[in-house]
Amino acid sequence: MPANEASKPLVFVTRPIAEQALTELAGFARVDLWDDEMPPPRAVLLERIAHADAILTLLTDRIDAPVIAAAPRLRVISNLAVGVDNIDLDAATRAGVAVGHTPGVLTETTADLAFALLMAAARRIVEADSYTRQGRWRTWGPRLMLGRDVFGATLGIVGWGAIGRAMARRAAGFSMRVLYTTRERKPAGKPHRHNKAEVPGARRVALDELLRESDFVSLHVPLTPETRAMLSAREFRAMKRGAILINTARGEVIDQRALYEALASGHLGGAALDVTSPEPIAPDDPLLTLPNAIVTPHIGSASHATRLRMAQIAVANIRDALAGRLPAYCANPAVRLREPT
Ligand code: DGY
């Protein structure tokens, strides 16, 4: 290896990412790439991180306190995701390791998928396509594949972050009534700071009212101790009969068994899930037997352009931290970066 190459910092990349971003990374670092579709086993992760100055991770890599402790040179964990629930943020902060992530860039792409799932569930598109492929389409039928109107229906958005608001903007194009919940406090007597400008007519309500009133409920909260299993049997019972649930957030936000029961009993009209618990969902999970459940393999941000941008941001976050700066997109901004060794 040429001397100047050997002096570059070492970055462990836990999966093949966009080629262009890897080339950018190789411009300032030695790249140790785990070139496999599946995550590196824990023993491999511990071995490869031991000498790394940075690691580029995916949401399927669990970066907990023992992993961080096994990496004495590590200065940044750069997650190719907006969510950082796979990383022990406190342990990283205590160790002086920055945690980078990729907010913003995937907002519209993820909202596109959430709205596509809403439409697919409302109009039974997946079921109708299978019906055609199975050769069951014999004639036009006045009672065939009846679904629900999206136009003019009420959409309840749980979580009023960037993706939730992007979902609301799409709903406005379908003249939907939009209700939302947020944990953010609003100053007394003032409208919510996001509300007026972005989504005229959207109304902030308590979760119970949102569940009671909505024809569609779409989840857009991060996974935290407060949001884990926030929708369970009680909440599903509180939803309107025939309502449809969309989840593009994290599988653990709902109690999946309770969702199955609510769908199987006919209380809920349908569910469209891009995220499950666990991931991947077991092929024999009872949810997959239901015609009114759609399950996609966590593809919310999966467009060519967005995945490239995410990879470039993840690389830029590494570049920042290795230059001694906080990453531009930092999930633990209180961190005091550890000195290079
Ligand atoms: C994220 O970024 O957290 C998504 O779940 C994957 O894009």
Boltz pocket constraint, residues with backbone or C-beta under 6 A from the ligand:
constraints:
  - pocket:
      binder: B
      contacts: [[A, 59], [A, 80], [A, 81], [A, 82], [A, 83], [A, 84], [A, 102], [A, 106], [A, 248], [A, 249], [A, 298], [A, 300], [A, 301]]
      max_distance: 6.0
